[in-house]
Amino acid sequence: MIGPPQKDNHDMPVLPYQRTVYEALQSYKHLWILKSRGIGLSSFMLRYIAWCCVNGVYSPNDRVCVVVGPRIDLAEDLIARFKGLFAKTRYTESFDRTASTVAFVNGVRVEAFPSHHTSSMRGLDSVKCIFSDESDYYNPAEQKELRAVIEGYIGKPNSDPTIVLVSTPKAPGGLMQQIQVEKDSLYHKLSFDYRHGLEGTYPIYSEEQIAEARKSPEFPREYELQFLGVVGNCFSSQSIELCQKHEYDPGVFRPLVLTVMGVDAGFGSSAFGIVILQLWDNRIHVMFADEYERPSFTDMIDRIWQLYEKCKPQNIMTDAANPEIVEALKREFREPTDWNYIHDTIKSCKQHNTYVEDSMIVVPVPFSTEGRQMLAHAKYLLEDPEGLIAIDPRFQKLLISLRTAMATEYKLDKFQTSHNDILDAFMLSLQFFKRAKG
């Protein structure tokens, strides 16, 4: 009825991976599909929905909901693409009076929703299909709301829709990775990296296109399905590569060298980050770097103490915004917990141009006033051409956080930066190392 899709004025066949998707749609109600950029899956899904509308799979008065990114023009563009499939058919007339985000085909209502308006999808009747495109690129709150809304239709009378979540991967910990690691998941999971786009008699990619795409630092995420986050604007890829070229064993702590621990305390929706650094051979070595999701308070105090006993840092630099952690750690080290005393000590050190690290073990640092300077300091140290910082490649969370760090005027964007809590702990620990004066 509408003809095959076109690529370079050539009729495209059904690709092998698309046949796999079609067969999965006949066998499973809920699909999770991680895909390479530009592989043609969005176009395939629009054509599949169109086929269901005209082939009797969906009935008049049924609904199809399509979720796109957080802008109304994205919803309008997608529906325009959908309507364009029928440009030379009798169904064109039914589009003349429809809204820009709605199409009616054979009495079936196909409507696109921006990701920040998924709450308006609640309470609909006869929802037979929900397709969410590039789901990993919605912000965390939108991802949470999307899942609550669409999964609320499972088993609902007159609905119980087919659900298809599709995306190129973005950041660790996002919607797609959360579902990927779920045990006993609702979703049947399919993954199609760039190699699937090279299959078939007339593939979607050419070898030359893939060779050119490999030159981009985004290739592992965009084409190899790695959850690495979008490349940020804080630290250069060259500096991140350089810091990994210094070989050392992070499992062996050196005695009698300058050692510092950074602690970014987080509970609930935020992770708890800990980083330990040691200085030798005129280079700062990352000896420990990890995040803990939803830990208990006492477990983290115990963990910090275990690490302290192992490496004996001179100082523990911690976020001043979590006074309970600061006070608990100070009690462990028999330091005063009175905040008037703590503030007076810090103020006195600044007035006399001395280091507060010499006056207390547990040093609270306020991100509200020091955050921009801390990020600038981390950038200064990391991007020194001599390679002042060494990070073992095993510390992937820290490396990803550096790679994805996004900031405006040295204010870190926590939504865009992956593993931002471990980055905060890293910046806190780097405060221990001062720039030479003069």
C-alpha positions in Angstrom: 0.0 0.0 0.0 2.7 2.5 1.0 5.8 0.9 -0.6 9.1 0.0 1.0 11.3 2.6 2.8 14.0 4.4 0.7 17.7 4.8 1.2 19.7 6.6 -1.4 16.8 6.2 -3.8 16.9 2.5 -3.3 14.0 0.3 -2.0 15.0 -1.2 1.3 14.2 -4.8 2.1 13.2 -6.1 5.5 16.6 -6.4 7.3 17.4 -9.5 9.3 17.3 -7.7 12.6 13.9 -6.2 11.7 12.5 -9.6 11.1 13.7 -10.6 14.5 11.8 -7.6 16.0 8.7 -8.5 14.0 8.8 -12.1 15.3 9.3 -10.9 18.9 6.3 -8.6 18.5 4.2 -11.7 17.6 5.4 -13.6 20.7 5.9 -11.1 23.5 3.8 -8.3 25.0 6.6 -6.2 26.3 9.9 -5.5 24.5 13.1 -3.7 25.5 15.3 -2.9 22.5 18.8 -1.4 22.8 19.9 -0.3 19.3 22.7 1.4 17.4 22.1 4.9 16.2 20.4 5.3 12.9 19.8 1.6 12.4 16.2 2.2 11.3 14.3 0.8 14.2 12.1 3.9 14.7 11.0 3.9 11.1 10.3 0.1 11.3 8.1 0.6 14.4 6.1 3.4 12.7 5.5 1.1 9.7 4.5 -1.8 12.0 2.0 0.4 13.8 0.6 1.6 10.5 0.3 -2.1 9.3 -1.6 -3.0 12.5 -4.0 -0.1 11.9 -5.0 -1.2 8.4 -4.7 -4.9 8.8 -7.2 -5.4 11.6 -4.8 -6.0 14.5 -6.1 -2.8 16.0 -9.9 -2.0 15.9 -11.7 1.4 15.4 -11.6 3.5 18.6 -8.4 1.7 19.8 -5.4 3.9 20.8 -1.7 3.8 20.1 0.5 6.1 22.3 4.0 7.1 21.1 6.4 8.8 23.5 9.2 11.0 22.3 11.7 13.5 23.7 10.7 16.5 25.9 9.6 18.9 23.2 6.3 19.3 21.4 7.9 19.7 18.1 9.4 16.2 18.4 5.9 14.8 18.8 4.7 16.8 15.9 7.6 15.7 13.7 7.0 12.0 14.5 3.3 12.2 13.7 4.2 14.1 10.5 6.4 11.1 9.6 3.6 8.7 10.4 1.1 10.6 8.2 3.7 10.8 5.5 3.6 7.0 5.1 0.0 7.4 3.8 0.7 10.3 1.4 -0.4 8.4 -1.7 -3.3 6.4 -0.1 -7.0 7.0 0.6 -6.2 7.5 4.3 -4.7 11.0 3.5 -8.2 12.5 3.8 -8.5 11.4 7.4 -5.5 13.5 8.4 -6.8 16.9 7.1 -8.6 18.0 10.3 -6.5 16.1 12.9 -4.2 17.8 15.4 -0.5 18.0 14.8 0.2 15.3 17.4 -2.6 13.0 16.4 -3.4 10.8 13.4 -6.5 8.6 12.7 -6.0 5.5 10.6 -9.0 3.2 10.1 -10.5 4.7 13.2 -7.4 4.0 15.3 -6.1 7.0 17.2 -2.3 7.3 17.0 -1.0 10.1 19.3 2.5 11.3 20.2 3.3 12.5 23.7 6.4 14.5 24.8 8.2 12.8 27.6 7.4 15.6 30.0 3.7 15.1 29.5 3.4 11.3 29.9 1.1 11.9 32.9 -1.6 12.9 30.4 -1.5 9.3 29.1 -3.1 8.1 32.4 -6.6 6.8 32.4 -7.0 6.3 28.7 -9.2 3.5 27.3 -8.5 0.8 24.7 -4.7 1.4 24.6 -3.3 -1.4 22.4 0.3 -0.2 21.9 2.8 2.1 23.6 6.0 2.8 21.8 8.6 4.9 23.5 11.4 6.2 21.3 15.0 7.1 22.6 13.7 6.4 26.1 17.2 6.6 27.7 17.4 10.3 26.8 14.5 11.5 28.9 15.5 13.0 32.2 15.4 10.7 35.3 12.1 12.1 36.6 10.5 11.6 33.2 11.9 8.0 32.9 10.4 7.2 36.3 7.0 8.6 35.4 7.0 6.9 32.0 7.5 3.5 33.5 4.9 4.1 36.1 2.3 5.2 33.5 2.9 2.6 30.8 3.2 -0.4 33.2 0.0 0.7 34.9 -1.8 -0.4 31.7 -0.5 -4.0 32.0 -3.6 -6.3 32.6 -6.0 -3.4 32.4 -9.4 -4.4 30.9 -9.9 -3.2 27.3 -6.2 -2.2 27.1 -3.3 -4.5 28.2 -1.1 -3.0 25.4 2.0 -4.1 23.7 4.8 -2.0 25.2 8.0 -1.3 23.2 10.9 0.6 24.8 13.5 1.6 22.3 16.7 3.6 22.7 20.3 4.1 21.9 22.1 3.8 25.2 23.0 7.0 27.1 24.2 7.0 30.7 24.8 4.3 33.3 21.9 3.9 35.7 19.3 5.2 33.3 16.0 3.5 32.4 17.5 1.2 29.7 20.3 -0.1 31.9 18.0 -0.5 34.9 15.8 -2.8 32.9 18.8 -4.6 31.3 20.0 -5.8 34.7 16.6 -6.7 36.1 16.1 -10.3 37.0 12.6 -11.8 36.1 12.0 -8.7 34.1 8.6 -7.9 32.4 10.5 -7.2 29.2 11.8 -9.5 26.5 15.2 -7.9 25.7 16.8 -7.4 22.3 20.1 -5.7 21.4 21.2 -4.6 18.0 24.7 -3.0 17.7 26.2 -1.7 14.5 27.0 -5.1 13.2 23.3 -5.8 12.7 23.2 -2.8 10.5 25.7 -4.4 8.2 23.6 -7.4 7.5 21.3 -8.2 4.6 21.5 -7.7 0.8 21.3 -3.9 1.1 22.4 -3.0 4.7 21.5 0.2 6.5 25.2 1.1 7.0 28.2 0.7 4.8 31.7 -0.3 5.9 32.9 3.1 5.0 30.3 4.8 7.2 31.2 2.7 10.1 34.9 3.4 9.6 34.2 7.1 9.6 32.0 6.8 12.7 34.8 5.0 14.6 36.8 8.3 14.6 34.3 9.8 17.1 34.8 9.3 20.8 31.0 8.6 20.9 31.3 5.4 18.8 31.3 2.9 21.8 28.0 4.4 23.1 26.3 5.2 19.8 27.2 2.1 17.9 28.5 -0.6 20.4 25.7 -0.1 23.0 28.0 0.9 25.9 26.4 3.0 28.6 29.0 5.7 28.8 26.9 8.9 28.9 27.2 11.8 26.5 30.7 13.3 26.3 30.8 16.3 28.6 32.6 19.7 28.3 34.7 19.7 31.5 37.7 17.4 30.9 39.3 16.7 27.5 39.4 13.2 26.2 43.2 13.5 25.8 43.6 14.2 29.6 41.4 11.3 30.5 43.4 9.0 28.2 46.7 10.3 29.6 45.8 9.6 33.2 45.2 5.9 32.4 48.7 5.4 30.9 50.5 5.2 34.2 50.7 1.6 35.4 50.4 0.9 39.1 48.6 -1.6 41.4 45.7 0.2 43.2 45.3 -2.8 45.5 48.6 -2.1 47.2 48.5 1.0 49.5 51.9 2.7 50.0 52.8 3.4 53.6 54.2 6.7 54.7 53.0 8.7 51.7 50.5 11.5 51.6 47.0 9.9 51.5 43.6 11.5 51.5 40.0 10.2 51.4 37.1 12.1 49.7 33.5 11.3 50.9 30.4 12.5 49.2 27.6 11.3 51.4 24.3 10.4 49.6 21.3 8.5 50.6 18.0 7.6 48.9 18.0 9.0 45.4 21.7 9.9 45.5 24.7 7.5 45.7 27.4 7.5 48.3 30.8 8.2 46.8 34.3 7.4 48.2 37.6 8.1 46.6 41.1 7.6 48.1 44.3 9.2 46.6 48.0 8.7 47.4 50.9 10.8 46.3 54.2 9.3 45.2 56.7 9.8 42.4 55.3 13.3 42.0 52.0 11.9 40.8 48.5 11.6 42.5 47.3 8.0 42.2 43.7 6.9 42.6 43.8 3.9 45.0 40.0 3.5 45.5 36.9 4.9 43.8 33.4 3.6 44.2 29.7 4.5 44.6 27.2 2.8 46.9 23.5 2.9 45.9 21.0 3.4 48.8 23.3 2.4 51.6 22.5 2.5 55.3 24.1 5.2 57.4 25.9 2.7 59.8 27.1 0.6 56.9 28.9 3.6 55.3 30.4 4.7 58.6 31.8 1.2 59.0 33.0 1.1 55.4 34.9 4.4 55.8 36.5 3.2 59.0 37.6 -0.1 57.3 39.2 1.9 54.5 40.8 4.3 57.0 42.4 1.4 58.8 43.7 0.0 55.5 45.3 3.2 54.2 45.6 5.7 57.1 44.8 8.9 55.2 45.9 12.2 56.7 42.5 13.7 56.1 38.9 12.8 55.2 37.4 15.6 53.0 33.6 15.4 53.1 30.6 17.4 51.9 29.6 19.9 54.5 26.0 19.6 53.3 25.6 16.3 55.3 26.2 17.3 58.9 25.2 13.9 60.3 28.1 12.2 58.4 30.5 14.9 59.4 29.6 14.7 63.0 29.6 10.8 63.0 33.1 10.8 61.5 34.4 13.4 63.9 33.2 11.3 66.8 35.1 8.3 65.4 38.3 10.4 65.5 37.5 12.1 68.8 37.2 15.5 67.2 34.9 18.3 68.4 31.5 18.1 66.7 30.3 21.6 67.7 29.7 23.5 64.5 30.6 26.9 65.9 34.0 25.5 66.8 34.3 23.9 63.3 33.4 27.2 61.5 35.7 29.3 63.8 38.6 26.9 63.1 38.1 27.1 59.3 37.7 30.9 59.5 40.9 31.3 61.6 42.9 29.1 59.1 41.8 31.3 56.2 42.6 34.5 58.1 46.1 33.3 59.0 46.7 31.6 55.6 47.2 28.2 57.1 45.8 24.8 56.0 42.7 23.7 57.7 43.8 20.1 57.0 46.5 20.6 59.7 43.9 21.5 62.3 41.4 18.6 61.8 41.2 15.1 60.3 37.6 15.3 59.1 37.4 18.5 56.9 33.9 19.6 55.8 33.9 21.4 52.5 30.8 23.3 51.3 29.9 22.8 47.6 27.6 25.8 47.8 30.6 28.2 48.0 33.6 26.0 47.0 32.0 23.9 44.2 33.1 26.0 41.2 36.7 26.3 42.6 36.8 22.6 43.2 35.9 21.8 39.7 38.4 24.3 38.3 41.1 22.8 40.6 40.3 19.3 39.4 40.5 20.4 35.8 43.8 22.2 36.4 45.4 19.0 37.9 43.9 16.5 35.5 44.8 18.4 32.4 48.4 19.2 33.3 50.5 18.0 30.4 52.9 16.2 32.7 50.2 13.8 33.8 49.8 14.6 37.5 47.0 12.2 38.1 47.0 8.4 37.5 43.7 6.5 37.3 43.7 2.7 36.8 41.3 1.6 34.0 39.5 -0.6 36.5 37.9 2.5 38.0 35.3 2.8 35.3 32.7 4.7 37.3 35.2 7.5 37.9 36.4 7.5 34.3 32.9 7.7 33.0 32.1 10.6 35.4 35.1 12.5 34.1 34.1 11.7 30.5 30.5 12.9 30.9 31.1 15.8 33.2 29.0 18.7 32.0 29.1 22.2 33.5 28.0 25.7 32.9 30.4 28.3 34.3 32.1 25.6 36.4 28.8 24.6 38.0 28.4 20.8 37.5 25.2 19.6 35.8 24.2 16.6 37.9 21.6 15.4 35.4 24.0 15.3 32.5 27.0 13.9 34.5 27.0 10.1 35.0 28.2 8.9 38.5 28.3 12.5 39.7 28.6 11.4 43.3 32.0 9.7 42.7 33.1 12.8 40.8 32.2 14.9 43.8 34.2 12.6 46.1 37.1 12.9 43.6 37.0 16.7 43.7 36.8 16.7 47.5 39.9 14.5 47.8 41.8 16.7 45.3 41.3 19.7 47.6 44.1 18.2 49.7 46.6 18.9 47.0 47.4 22.6 46.7 48.8 24.6 43.9 52.4 25.8 44.5 52.6 29.5 45.2 54.7 31.8 43.2 
